Amino acid sequence: MTSSPDTPAGVRPGDVLAGKYRIERVLGQGGMGVVVAAHHLQLDEKVALKLLLPEALSNPEAVSRFAREARAAVKIKSEHVARVIDVGELPNGSPYMVMEYLEGSDLSVWLQQRGPLPTELAVDFVLQACEAIADAHVLGIVHRDLKPANLFCIQRSDGRLSIKVLDFGISKMTTPGALRHDMTRTTALMGSPYYMSPEQMQMAKNVDARSDLWSLGIILFELLAGRPPFDAEAVTELAIKVASAPAPLLRSLRPDAPAGLEQAIARCLEKERERRFQTVAELAIALRDFGSRNAQASVERVLGTLQQAGIWAAPPPPSSLSGPHSVPLAPARATVASWGHTGSGAKPRGPAIAVIAAGALLVVGLVIGGVAILKRGPRAAATASTAVAATAAVTAPAPSASAPPAAEVAPAETSSAASTPAASTTAPAPSTRPSPAAEPATPPRPAAIAPAGRAAPTARPAAKATCDPPYYFNAKGSRIFKPECL
């Protein structure tokens, strides 16, 4: 590899690093490192290389931060985190990191070039960042440096815009018993002051996941208002404002913003972290209604990630989304509307037991009757269809008090009808059905419930004297059809 003192990290276009990465151009440079576009010679693939600047090599904290970023990024499998492909060390001892090549721009450049974002787009971007942060938090990783410059916007192959979270260099491991990667000194200011929570301003080592939620609230405020909520000319003045001054309301700078969105951001910016959203799932749910139709998918992925890790136990609001992004929820308490109560494994009592028993007997009777009908032939099957439909109506929920009264069957008679023995398999000789003109004109009658297993007669018998009317009312006021009139 050739080097030039005039180029960042001593590399220039055409140089080949590690025998396989040919440098093409510089993509960006920060205070500690530089990112260059390169071509992987063996794979014939464009990649991005991140290198430390020569002056950073003498800083143990910078080298540790670089290694920490690689370890954190490779653990997080979210599609919204830039993938780390390889790591290595150059002959001069400088570490390097190979990442997926991204085409697009970060949101700080977006704001400079286009100004504030439409509400739905800004919410969608933050929800996608929430997906990445959810994956980090379940691993015990707090980013600690979320800002628009670390949210990189690309265009996917299907044309949709997608956010990639970058730079986990000052991330902190919070999982109990995990290997400590946090090498930050208490006196060091780690992070970007405009986006740091009050507790991070005081002591960077004591932050937890709720500090990232503060940063996401600041980012969303800036994406919508065009500027961060706290501003000052000096870091000390900014720290005082962050610690004590109330954050301005979003709609004072963005009047068209929904009130609910303003409230969600205000909760992110609570000074006391116990008053903020406690998990990224809570924030995602609060933002869901203000994003595009794709917002629900992001919310469900956030909830699913935290549920799988046992961090989020409360069921989310009902979702209309189905398919591969649906979240497996915790078992819900079963609701039985006809029993008038909600319970988990509760046993029905009283009339409910009679209803269940009657339903079971009806099913048995229908099965036995079905066999007899099949042996009788197509005519019996056709006439029995009405009886089956009427019998099914018995198991339907009872009508409401406001509904007009309908033909009802008392539970006791339903049970006896269902338990009637099946008819003989020997079918009687078919009778000739009289023509419609020969039948007396009678008003329509409610569908009669034929006993299960007994085929309806093919010819209508003569009405009996006691069948006018063919029903009576029991003590409960239910209309009961006389068996001899069926």
Secondary structure as a PSIPRED ss2 file (coil, helix, strand):
# PSIPRED VFORMAT (PSIPRED V4.0)

   1 M C   1.000  0.000  0.000
   2 T C   1.000  0.000  0.000
   3 S C   1.000  0.000  0.000
   4 S C   1.000  0.000  0.000
   5 P C   1.000  0.000  0.000
   6 D C   1.000  0.000  0.000
   7 T C   1.000  0.000  0.000
   8 P H   0.000  1.000  0.000
   9 A H   0.000  1.000  0.000
  10 G H   0.000  1.000  0.000
  11 V C   1.000  0.000  0.000
  12 R C   1.000  0.000  0.000
  13 P C   1.000  0.000  0.000
  14 G C   1.000  0.000  0.000
  15 D C   1.000  0.000  0.000
  16 V E   0.000  0.000  1.000
  17 L E   0.000  0.000  1.000
  18 A C   1.000  0.000  0.000
  19 G C   1.000  0.000  0.000
  20 K C   1.000  0.000  0.000
  21 Y E   0.000  0.000  1.000
  22 R E   0.000  0.000  1.000
  23 I E   0.000  0.000  1.000
  24 E E   0.000  0.000  1.000
  25 R E   0.000  0.000  1.000
  26 V E   0.000  0.000  1.000
  27 L E   0.000  0.000  1.000
  28 G E   0.000  0.000  1.000
  29 Q E   0.000  0.000  1.000
  30 G C   1.000  0.000  0.000
  31 G C   1.000  0.000  0.000
  32 M C   1.000  0.000  0.000
  33 G E   0.000  0.000  1.000
  34 V E   0.000  0.000  1.000
  35 V E   0.000  0.000  1.000
  36 V E   0.000  0.000  1.000
  37 A E   0.000  0.000  1.000
  38 A E   0.000  0.000  1.000
  39 H E   0.000  0.000  1.000
  40 H E   0.000  0.000  1.000
  41 L C   1.000  0.000  0.000
  42 Q C   1.000  0.000  0.000
  43 L C   1.000  0.000  0.000
  44 D C   1.000  0.000  0.000
  45 E E   0.000  0.000  1.000
  46 K E   0.000  0.000  1.000
  47 V E   0.000  0.000  1.000
  48 A E   0.000  0.000  1.000
  49 L E   0.000  0.000  1.000
  50 K E   0.000  0.000  1.000
  51 L E   0.000  0.000  1.000
  52 L E   0.000  0.000  1.000
  53 L C   1.000  0.000  0.000
  54 P H   0.000  1.000  0.000
  55 E H   0.000  1.000  0.000
  56 A H   0.000  1.000  0.000
  57 L C   1.000  0.000  0.000
  58 S C   1.000  0.000  0.000
  59 N C   1.000  0.000  0.000
  60 P H   0.000  1.000  0.000
  61 E H   0.000  1.000  0.000
  62 A H   0.000  1.000  0.000
  63 V H   0.000  1.000  0.000
  64 S H   0.000  1.000  0.000
  65 R H   0.000  1.000  0.000
  66 F H   0.000  1.000  0.000
  67 A H   0.000  1.000  0.000
  68 R H   0.000  1.000  0.000
  69 E H   0.000  1.000  0.000
  70 A H   0.000  1.000  0.000
  71 R H   0.000  1.000  0.000
  72 A H   0.000  1.000  0.000
  73 A H   0.000  1.000  0.000
  74 V H   0.000  1.000  0.000
  75 K H   0.000  1.000  0.000
  76 I C   1.000  0.000  0.000
  77 K C   1.000  0.000  0.000
  78 S C   1.000  0.000  0.000
  79 E C   1.000  0.000  0.000
  80 H C   1.000  0.000  0.000
  81 V E   0.000  0.000  1.000
  82 A C   1.000  0.000  0.000
  83 R C   1.000  0.000  0.000
  84 V E   0.000  0.000  1.000
  85 I E   0.000  0.000  1.000
  86 D E   0.000  0.000  1.000
  87 V E   0.000  0.000  1.000
  88 G E   0.000  0.000  1.000
  89 E E   0.000  0.000  1.000
  90 L C   1.000  0.000  0.000
  91 P C   1.000  0.000  0.000
  92 N C   1.000  0.000  0.000
  93 G C   1.000  0.000  0.000
  94 S C   1.000  0.000  0.000
  95 P E   0.000  0.000  1.000
  96 Y E   0.000  0.000  1.000
  97 M E   0.000  0.000  1.000
  98 V E   0.000  0.000  1.000
  99 M E   0.000  0.000  1.000
 100 E E   0.000  0.000  1.000
 101 Y C   1.000  0.000  0.000
 102 L C   1.000  0.000  0.000
 103 E C   1.000  0.000  0.000
 104 G E   0.000  0.000  1.000
 105 S E   0.000  0.000  1.000
 106 D E   0.000  0.000  1.000
 107 L H   0.000  1.000  0.000
 108 S H   0.000  1.000  0.000
 109 V H   0.000  1.000  0.000
 110 W H   0.000  1.000  0.000
 111 L H   0.000  1.000  0.000
 112 Q H   0.000  1.000  0.000
 113 Q H   0.000  1.000  0.000
 114 R H   0.000  1.000  0.000
 115 G C   1.000  0.000  0.000
 116 P C   1.000  0.000  0.000
 117 L C   1.000  0.000  0.000
 118 P C   1.000  0.000  0.000
 119 T H   0.000  1.000  0.000
 120 E H   0.000  1.000  0.000
 121 L H   0.000  1.000  0.000
 122 A H   0.000  1.000  0.000
 123 V H   0.000  1.000  0.000
 124 D H   0.000  1.000  0.000
 125 F H   0.000  1.000  0.000
 126 V H   0.000  1.000  0.000
 127 L H   0.000  1.000  0.000
 128 Q H   0.000  1.000  0.000
 129 A H   0.000  1.000  0.000
 130 C H   0.000  1.000  0.000
 131 E H   0.000  1.000  0.000
 132 A H   0.000  1.000  0.000
 133 I H   0.000  1.000  0.000
 134 A H   0.000  1.000  0.000
 135 D H   0.000  1.000  0.000
 136 A H   0.000  1.000  0.000
 137 H H   0.000  1.000  0.000
 138 V H   0.000  1.000  0.000
 139 L C   1.000  0.000  0.000
 140 G C   1.000  0.000  0.000
 141 I E   0.000  0.000  1.000
 142 V E   0.000  0.000  1.000
 143 H C   1.000  0.000  0.000
 144 R C   1.000  0.000  0.000
 145 D C   1.000  0.000  0.000
 146 L C   1.000  0.000  0.000
 147 K C   1.000  0.000  0.000
 148 P H   0.000  1.000  0.000
 149 A H   0.000  1.000  0.000
 150 N H   0.000  1.000  0.000
 151 L E   0.000  0.000  1.000
 152 F E   0.000  0.000  1.000
 153 C E   0.000  0.000  1.000
 154 I E   0.000  0.000  1.000
 155 Q E   0.000  0.000  1.000
 156 R C   1.000  0.000  0.000
 157 S C   1.000  0.000  0.000
 158 D C   1.000  0.000  0.000
 159 G C   1.000  0.000  0.000
 160 R C   1.000  0.000  0.000
 161 L E   0.000  0.000  1.000
 162 S E   0.000  0.000  1.000
 163 I E   0.000  0.000  1.000
 164 K E   0.000  0.000  1.000
 165 V E   0.000  0.000  1.000
 166 L C   1.000  0.000  0.000
 167 D C   1.000  0.000  0.000
 168 F C   1.000  0.000  0.000
 169 G C   1.000  0.000  0.000
 170 I C   1.000  0.000  0.000
 171 S C   1.000  0.000  0.000
 172 K E   0.000  0.000  1.000
 173 M E   0.000  0.000  1.000
 174 T C   1.000  0.000  0.000
 175 T C   1.000  0.000  0.000
 176 P C   1.000  0.000  0.000
 177 G C   1.000  0.000  0.000
 178 A C   1.000  0.000  0.000
 179 L C   1.000  0.000  0.000
 180 R C   1.000  0.000  0.000
 181 H C   1.000  0.000  0.000
 182 D C   1.000  0.000  0.000
 183 M C   1.000  0.000  0.000
 184 T C   1.000  0.000  0.000
 185 R C   1.000  0.000  0.000
 186 T C   1.000  0.000  0.000
 187 T C   1.000  0.000  0.000
 188 A C   1.000  0.000  0.000
 189 L C   1.000  0.000  0.000
 190 M C   1.000  0.000  0.000
 191 G C   1.000  0.000  0.000
 192 S C   1.000  0.000  0.000
 193 P H   0.000  1.000  0.000
 194 Y H   0.000  1.000  0.000
 195 Y H   0.000  1.000  0.000
 196 M C   1.000  0.000  0.000
 197 S C   1.000  0.000  0.000
 198 P H   0.000  1.000  0.000
 199 E H   0.000  1.000  0.000
 200 Q H   0.000  1.000  0.000
 201 M H   0.000  1.000  0.000
 202 Q H   0.000  1.000  0.000
 203 M C   1.000  0.000  0.000
 204 A H   0.000  1.000  0.000
 205 K H   0.000  1.000  0.000
 206 N H   0.000  1.000  0.000
 207 V C   1.000  0.000  0.000
 208 D C   1.000  0.000  0.000
 209 A H   0.000  1.000  0.000
 210 R H   0.000  1.000  0.000
 211 S H   0.000  1.000  0.000
 212 D H   0.000  1.000  0.000
 213 L H   0.000  1.000  0.000
 214 W H   0.000  1.000  0.000
 215 S H   0.000  1.000  0.000
 216 L H   0.000  1.000  0.000
 217 G H   0.000  1.000  0.000
 218 I H   0.000  1.000  0.000
 219 I H   0.000  1.000  0.000
 220 L H   0.000  1.000  0.000
 221 F H   0.000  1.000  0.000
 222 E H   0.000  1.000  0.000
 223 L H   0.000  1.000  0.000
 224 L H   0.000  1.000  0.000
 225 A H   0.000  1.000  0.000
 226 G C   1.000  0.000  0.000
 227 R C   1.000  0.000  0.000
 228 P C   1.000  0.000  0.000
 229 P C   1.000  0.000  0.000
 230 F C   1.000  0.000  0.000
 231 D C   1.000  0.000  0.000
 232 A C   1.000  0.000  0.000
 233 E C   1.000  0.000  0.000
 234 A C   1.000  0.000  0.000
 235 V H   0.000  1.000  0.000
 236 T H   0.000  1.000  0.000
 237 E H   0.000  1.000  0.000
 238 L H   0.000  1.000  0.000
 239 A H   0.000  1.000  0.000
 240 I H   0.000  1.000  0.000
 241 K H   0.000  1.000  0.000
 242 V H   0.000  1.000  0.000
 243 A H   0.000  1.000  0.000
 244 S H   0.000  1.000  0.000
 245 A C   1.000  0.000  0.000
 246 P C   1.000  0.000  0.000
 247 A C   1.000  0.000  0.000
 248 P C   1.000  0.000  0.000
 249 L C   1.000  0.000  0.000
 250 L H   0.000  1.000  0.000
 251 R H   0.000  1.000  0.000
 252 S H   0.000  1.000  0.000
 253 L C   1.000  0.000  0.000
 254 R C   1.000  0.000  0.000
 255 P C   1.000  0.000  0.000
 256 D C   1.000  0.000  0.000
 257 A C   1.000  0.000  0.000
 258 P C   1.000  0.000  0.000
 259 A H   0.000  1.000  0.000
 260 G H   0.000  1.000  0.000
 261 L H   0.000  1.000  0.000
 262 E H   0.000  1.000  0.000
 263 Q H   0.000  1.000  0.000
 264 A H   0.000  1.000  0.000
 265 I H   0.000  1.000  0.000
 266 A H   0.000  1.000  0.000
 267 R H   0.000  1.000  0.000
 268 C H   0.000  1.000  0.000
 269 L C   1.000  0.000  0.000
 270 E C   1.000  0.000  0.000
 271 K C   1.000  0.000  0.000
 272 E C   1.000  0.000  0.000
 273 R H   0.000  1.000  0.000
 274 E H   0.000  1.000  0.000
 275 R H   0.000  1.000  0.000
 276 R C   1.000  0.000  0.000
 277 F C   1.000  0.000  0.000
 278 Q C   1.000  0.000  0.000
 279 T C   1.000  0.000  0.000
 280 V H   0.000  1.000  0.000
 281 A H   0.000  1.000  0.000
 282 E H   0.000  1.000  0.000
 283 L H   0.000  1.000  0.000
 284 A H   0.000  1.000  0.000
 285 I H   0.000  1.000  0.000
 286 A H   0.000  1.000  0.000
 287 L H   0.000  1.000  0.000
 288 R H   0.000  1.000  0.000
 289 D H   0.000  1.000  0.000
 290 F H   0.000  1.000  0.000
 291 G C   1.000  0.000  0.000
 292 S C   1.000  0.000  0.000
 293 R C   1.000  0.000  0.000
 294 N C   1.000  0.000  0.000
 295 A H   0.000  1.000  0.000
 296 Q H   0.000  1.000  0.000
 297 A H   0.000  1.000  0.000
 298 S H   0.000  1.000  0.000
 299 V H   0.000  1.000  0.000
 300 E H   0.000  1.000  0.000
 301 R H   0.000  1.000  0.000
 302 V H   0.000  1.000  0.000
 303 L H   0.000  1.000  0.000
 304 G H   0.000  1.000  0.000
 305 T H   0.000  1.000  0.000
 306 L H   0.000  1.000  0.000
 307 Q H   0.000  1.000  0.000
 308 Q H   0.000  1.000  0.000
 309 A C   1.000  0.000  0.000
 310 G C   1.000  0.000  0.000
 311 I C   1.000  0.000  0.000
 312 W C   1.000  0.000  0.000
 313 A C   1.000  0.000  0.000
 314 A C   1.000  0.000  0.000
 315 P C   1.000  0.000  0.000
 316 P C   1.000  0.000  0.000
 317 P C   1.000  0.000  0.000
 318 P C   1.000  0.000  0.000
 319 S C   1.000  0.000  0.000
 320 S C   1.000  0.000  0.000
 321 L C   1.000  0.000  0.000
 322 S C   1.000  0.000  0.000
 323 G C   1.000  0.000  0.000
 324 P C   1.000  0.000  0.000
 325 H C   1.000  0.000  0.000
 326 S C   1.000  0.000  0.000
 327 V C   1.000  0.000  0.000
 328 P C   1.000  0.000  0.000
 329 L C   1.000  0.000  0.000
 330 A C   1.000  0.000  0.000
 331 P C   1.000  0.000  0.000
 332 A C   1.000  0.000  0.000
 333 R C   1.000  0.000  0.000
 334 A E   0.000  0.000  1.000
 335 T E   0.000  0.000  1.000
 336 V E   0.000  0.000  1.000
 337 A H   0.000  1.000  0.000
 338 S H   0.000  1.000  0.000
 339 W H   0.000  1.000  0.000
 340 G C   1.000  0.000  0.000
 341 H E   0.000  0.000  1.000
 342 T E   0.000  0.000  1.000
 343 G E   0.000  0.000  1.000
 344 S C   1.000  0.000  0.000
 345 G C   1.000  0.000  0.000
 346 A C   1.000  0.000  0.000
 347 K C   1.000  0.000  0.000
 348 P C   1.000  0.000  0.000
 349 R C   1.000  0.000  0.000
 350 G C   1.000  0.000  0.000
 351 P H   0.000  1.000  0.000
 352 A H   0.000  1.000  0.000
 353 I H   0.000  1.000  0.000
 354 A H   0.000  1.000  0.000
 355 V H   0.000  1.000  0.000
 356 I H   0.000  1.000  0.000
 357 A H   0.000  1.000  0.000
 358 A H   0.000  1.000  0.000
 359 G H   0.000  1.000  0.000
 360 A H   0.000  1.000  0.000
 361 L H   0.000  1.000  0.000
 362 L H   0.000  1.000  0.000
 363 V H   0.000  1.000  0.000
 364 V H   0.000  1.000  0.000
 365 G H   0.000  1.000  0.000
 366 L H   0.000  1.000  0.000
 367 V H   0.000  1.000  0.000
 368 I H   0.000  1.000  0.000
 369 G H   0.000  1.000  0.000
 370 G H   0.000  1.000  0.000
 371 V H   0.000  1.000  0.000
 372 A H   0.000  1.000  0.000
 373 I H   0.000  1.000  0.000
 374 L H   0.000  1.000  0.000
 375 K H   0.000  1.000  0.000
 376 R H   0.000  1.000  0.000
 377 G C   1.000  0.000  0.000
 378 P H   0.000  1.000  0.000
 379 R H   0.000  1.000  0.000
 380 A H   0.000  1.000  0.000
 381 A H   0.000  1.000  0.000
 382 A H   0.000  1.000  0.000
 383 T H   0.000  1.000  0.000
 384 A H   0.000  1.000  0.000
 385 S H   0.000  1.000  0.000
 386 T H   0.000  1.000  0.000
 387 A H   0.000  1.000  0.000
 388 V H   0.000  1.000  0.000
 389 A H   0.000  1.000  0.000
 390 A H   0.000  1.000  0.000
 391 T H   0.000  1.000  0.000
 392 A H   0.000  1.000  0.000
 393 A H   0.000  1.000  0.000
 394 V H   0.000  1.000  0.000
 395 T C   1.000  0.000  0.000
 396 A C   1.000  0.000  0.000
 397 P C   1.000  0.000  0.000
 398 A C   1.000  0.000  0.000
 399 P C   1.000  0.000  0.000
 400 S C   1.000  0.000  0.000
 401 A C   1.000  0.000  0.000
 402 S C   1.000  0.000  0.000
 403 A C   1.000  0.000  0.000
 404 P C   1.000  0.000  0.000
 405 P C   1.000  0.000  0.000
 406 A C   1.000  0.000  0.000
 407 A C   1.000  0.000  0.000
 408 E C   1.000  0.000  0.000
 409 V C   1.000  0.000  0.000
 410 A C   1.000  0.000  0.000
 411 P H   0.000  1.000  0.000
 412 A H   0.000  1.000  0.000
 413 E H   0.000  1.000  0.000
 414 T H   0.000  1.000  0.000
 415 S H   0.000  1.000  0.000
 416 S H   0.000  1.000  0.000
 417 A H   0.000  1.000  0.000
 418 A H   0.000  1.000  0.000
 419 S C   1.000  0.000  0.000
 420 T C   1.000  0.000  0.000
 421 P C   1.000  0.000  0.000
 422 A C   1.000  0.000  0.000
 423 A C   1.000  0.000  0.000
 424 S C   1.000  0.000  0.000
 425 T C   1.000  0.000  0.000
 426 T C   1.000  0.000  0.000
 427 A C   1.000  0.000  0.000
 428 P C   1.000  0.000  0.000
 429 A C   1.000  0.000  0.000
 430 P C   1.000  0.000  0.000
 431 S C   1.000  0.000  0.000
 432 T C   1.000  0.000  0.000
 433 R C   1.000  0.000  0.000
 434 P C   1.000  0.000  0.000
 435 S C   1.000  0.000  0.000
 436 P H   0.000  1.000  0.000
 437 A H   0.000  1.000  0.000
 438 A H   0.000  1.000  0.000
 439 E C   1.000  0.000  0.000
 440 P C   1.000  0.000  0.000
 441 A C   1.000  0.000  0.000
 442 T C   1.000  0.000  0.000
 443 P C   1.000  0.000  0.000
 444 P C   1.000  0.000  0.000
 445 R C   1.000  0.000  0.000
 446 P C   1.000  0.000  0.000
 447 A C   1.000  0.000  0.000
 448 A C   1.000  0.000  0.000
 449 I C   1.000  0.000  0.000
 450 A C   1.000  0.000  0.000
 451 P C   1.000  0.000  0.000
 452 A C   1.000  0.000  0.000
 453 G C   1.000  0.000  0.000
 454 R C   1.000  0.000  0.000
 455 A C   1.000  0.000  0.000
 456 A C   1.000  0.000  0.000
 457 P C   1.000  0.000  0.000
 458 T C   1.000  0.000  0.000
 459 A C   1.000  0.000  0.000
 460 R C   1.000  0.000  0.000
 461 P C   1.000  0.000  0.000
 462 A C   1.000  0.000  0.000
 463 A C   1.000  0.000  0.000
 464 K C   1.000  0.000  0.000
 465 A H   0.000  1.000  0.000
 466 T H   0.000  1.000  0.000
 467 C H   0.000  1.000  0.000
 468 D C   1.000  0.000  0.000
 469 P C   1.000  0.000  0.000
 470 P C   1.000  0.000  0.000
 471 Y E   0.000  0.000  1.000
 472 Y E   0.000  0.000  1.000
 473 F E   0.000  0.000  1.000
 474 N C   1.000  0.000  0.000
 475 A C   1.000  0.000  0.000
 476 K C   1.000  0.000  0.000
 477 G C   1.000  0.000  0.000
 478 S C   1.000  0.000  0.000
 479 R E   0.000  0.000  1.000
 480 I E   0.000  0.000  1.000
 481 F E   0.000  0.000  1.000
 482 K C   1.000  0.000  0.000
 483 P H   0.000  1.000  0.000
 484 E H   0.000  1.000  0.000
 485 C H   0.000  1.000  0.000
 486 L C   1.000  0.000  0.000
